[in-house]
């Protein structure tokens, strides 16, 4: 809940502000951001732990 403490916004301005505030609260990450457990188990079985050095950025992709 929010209240106007200064000024006199119109109904349209209040509706726009309400829409923006409500949209910020429902932000969910899109897609599968975290690799599955199976992915990490497979990497461990293949001994594909991230290691520093040339090409490390390619191996870190998964």
C-alpha positions in Angstrom: 0.0 0.0 0.0 1.2 3.5 -0.7 -0.1 7.0 -0.2 0.5 10.4 -1.9 2.2 12.8 0.5 2.8 15.7 -1.9 1.0 16.9 -5.0 -2.4 15.9 -6.4 -2.0 13.1 -9.0 -4.8 12.3 -11.4 -6.5 8.9 -11.4 -4.6 7.9 -14.5 -1.3 8.8 -12.9 -2.2 6.7 -9.8 -3.2 3.8 -12.0 0.1 4.0 -13.8 2.1 4.1 -10.6 0.1 1.2 -9.2 0.7 -0.9 -12.3 4.5 -0.2 -12.2 4.7 -1.1 -8.5 2.7 -4.3 -8.9 4.8 -5.4 -11.9 8.0 -5.0 -9.9 6.8 -7.4 -7.2 6.1 -10.3 -9.6 9.5 -10.5 -11.3 10.4 -14.1 -11.8 13.5 -15.3 -13.6 12.8 -16.6 -17.0 14.0 -20.0 -18.2 16.0 -22.5 -16.3 18.6 -20.2 -14.7 20.2 -23.0 -12.5 21.7 -26.1 -13.9 20.0 -29.3 -12.8 21.5 -31.7 -10.3 21.9 -34.2 -13.0 24.1 -31.8 -15.0 26.5 -31.4 -12.1 26.6 -35.2 -11.3 27.4 -35.9 -15.0 30.2 -33.3 -14.9 31.6 -35.0 -11.8 31.4 -38.4 -13.3 33.3 -37.2 -16.4 35.8 -35.2 -14.2 34.8 -32.0 -15.9 35.4 -29.7 -12.9 36.1 -26.1 -13.9 39.8 -25.6 -14.1 41.7 -22.4 -14.9 43.7 -22.0 -18.0 43.2 -21.5 -21.8 39.7 -22.4 -22.9 38.3 -22.4 -19.3 35.4 -20.2 -20.4 34.3 -22.8 -22.9 34.3 -25.6 -20.3 32.4 -23.4 -17.7 29.4 -23.1 -20.1 28.2 -26.6 -19.3 
